[in-house]
Amino acid sequence: MAQHSAPPTYGPAGRSGLVTFAGILLIIAGAFNLLDGVVALAKDDRFRVAQLLFADLSAWGIWWLVSGLLLLYAGYQVLQRKDIGMMLGIGFAGLNAFTQLMFIGAYPAWSISIMVLDLIVIYALSAHSDEFE
């Protein structure tokens, strides 16, 4: 007699840890971007300006602040399992990866690490889209 395998069960309330991990990564990335924005605006000698694709640190500082706030919002929405969180999380993680590509000349190890984490977030959110309301 053949047995039917049960669908995978997740933790409390049918939630997988990978989506929670993605939400937390979005929040951490947002916090790092906020910190980068403040540093770029206040203490611009911390960046290798000559190595950046665009050398205007004021513009970068504002971009990092805006990007950080958007990532924080997306991470919060992902942790709440809202559909908008999944869509924003995928979009902002992709945008963050693209932005890190512009920083790769100045900080290659950091940029590549963040791009890998962004891809993990995109995978986690798209592979577990059934968890969102």
C-alpha positions as CSV (number, residue, x, y, z in Angstrom):
1,M,0.0,0.0,0.0
2,A,1.5,3.3,-1.1
3,Q,1.7,6.1,1.5
4,H,1.1,9.7,0.6
5,S,3.6,12.1,1.9
6,A,2.3,15.0,3.8
7,P,3.1,18.5,2.6
8,P,6.0,20.2,4.3
9,T,5.2,21.7,7.6
10,Y,6.7,24.9,8.7
11,G,7.1,26.4,12.2
12,P,4.4,28.3,14.0
13,A,1.5,29.5,11.9
14,G,2.9,27.8,8.8
15,R,5.9,30.0,8.4
16,S,9.3,29.0,7.1
17,G,12.5,30.2,8.6
18,L,13.8,31.2,5.2
19,V,11.3,33.9,4.8
20,T,11.9,35.2,8.3
21,F,15.6,35.1,7.5
22,A,15.0,37.2,4.3
23,G,13.0,39.7,6.3
24,I,15.8,40.1,8.9
25,L,18.4,40.4,6.1
26,L,16.4,43.2,4.5
27,I,16.3,45.0,7.9
28,I,20.0,44.5,8.5
29,A,20.8,45.7,4.9
30,G,18.6,48.7,5.5
31,A,20.4,49.6,8.7
32,F,23.8,49.3,7.0
33,N,22.6,51.5,4.1
34,L,21.4,54.1,6.6
35,L,24.8,54.0,8.3
36,D,26.6,54.4,5.0
37,G,24.4,57.3,4.2
38,V,25.1,59.1,7.4
39,V,28.9,58.4,7.0
40,A,28.8,59.6,3.4
41,L,27.1,62.9,4.4
42,A,29.0,63.5,7.7
43,K,32.5,62.0,7.3
44,D,33.2,61.7,3.6
45,D,36.9,60.8,4.1
46,R,35.8,57.2,5.0
47,F,35.0,56.4,1.4
48,R,37.4,55.9,-1.5
49,V,35.8,58.6,-3.6
50,A,38.2,58.1,-6.6
51,Q,37.2,54.4,-6.9
52,L,33.4,55.1,-6.9
53,L,31.5,55.1,-10.2
54,F,30.0,58.5,-9.3
55,A,32.1,60.5,-7.0
56,D,29.5,62.9,-5.5
57,L,29.3,61.7,-1.9
58,S,26.3,63.9,-1.1
59,A,24.2,62.2,-3.7
60,W,25.5,58.8,-2.5
61,G,24.7,59.7,1.1
62,I,21.1,60.7,0.2
63,W,20.7,57.6,-1.9
64,W,21.9,55.3,0.9
65,L,19.5,57.0,3.4
66,V,16.5,56.5,1.0
67,S,17.6,53.0,0.1
68,G,18.0,52.1,3.8
69,L,14.6,53.3,4.7
70,L,13.0,51.4,1.8
71,L,14.8,48.2,2.8
72,L,13.7,48.6,6.4
73,Y,10.1,49.0,5.3
74,A,10.3,46.0,3.0
75,G,11.8,43.9,5.7
76,Y,9.1,44.8,8.2
77,Q,6.4,44.0,5.6
78,V,8.1,40.6,4.9
79,L,8.2,39.7,8.6
80,Q,4.4,40.5,8.6
81,R,4.0,38.2,5.6
82,K,2.3,40.9,3.5
83,D,2.2,40.6,-0.3
84,I,3.6,44.1,-0.7
85,G,6.5,43.1,1.5
86,M,7.4,40.2,-0.9
87,M,7.2,42.4,-4.0
88,L,9.1,45.3,-2.4
89,G,11.6,42.9,-0.9
90,I,12.4,41.3,-4.2
91,G,12.5,44.7,-6.0
92,F,14.6,46.5,-3.4
93,A,17.0,43.6,-2.9
94,G,17.6,43.6,-6.7
95,L,18.1,47.4,-6.7
96,N,20.5,47.1,-3.7
97,A,22.5,44.4,-5.6
98,F,22.6,46.7,-8.6
99,T,23.8,49.6,-6.5
100,Q,26.5,47.4,-4.9
101,L,27.7,46.7,-8.4
102,M,28.5,50.4,-8.7
103,F,30.6,50.2,-5.5
104,I,32.5,47.1,-6.5
105,G,35.6,49.0,-7.6
106,A,36.0,50.7,-4.2
107,Y,34.9,47.8,-1.9
108,P,34.9,44.5,-3.9
109,A,34.6,42.0,-1.0
110,W,31.8,44.0,0.7
111,S,29.9,44.5,-2.5
112,I,30.1,40.9,-3.6
113,S,29.0,39.7,-0.1
114,I,26.0,42.0,-0.1
115,M,25.1,41.0,-3.7
116,V,25.1,37.3,-2.6
117,L,22.9,38.1,0.4
118,D,20.5,40.1,-1.9
119,L,20.2,37.1,-4.2
120,I,19.5,34.9,-1.2
121,V,16.7,37.3,-0.2
122,I,15.3,37.2,-3.7
123,Y,15.4,33.4,-3.8
124,A,13.8,33.1,-0.4
125,L,10.9,35.4,-1.2
126,S,10.2,34.1,-4.6
127,A,10.5,30.4,-3.6
128,H,8.2,30.8,-0.6
129,S,5.6,33.2,-2.1
130,D,2.8,31.0,-0.9
131,E,3.4,32.2,2.7
132,F,2.3,35.8,1.9
133,E,-1.2,37.2,2.3
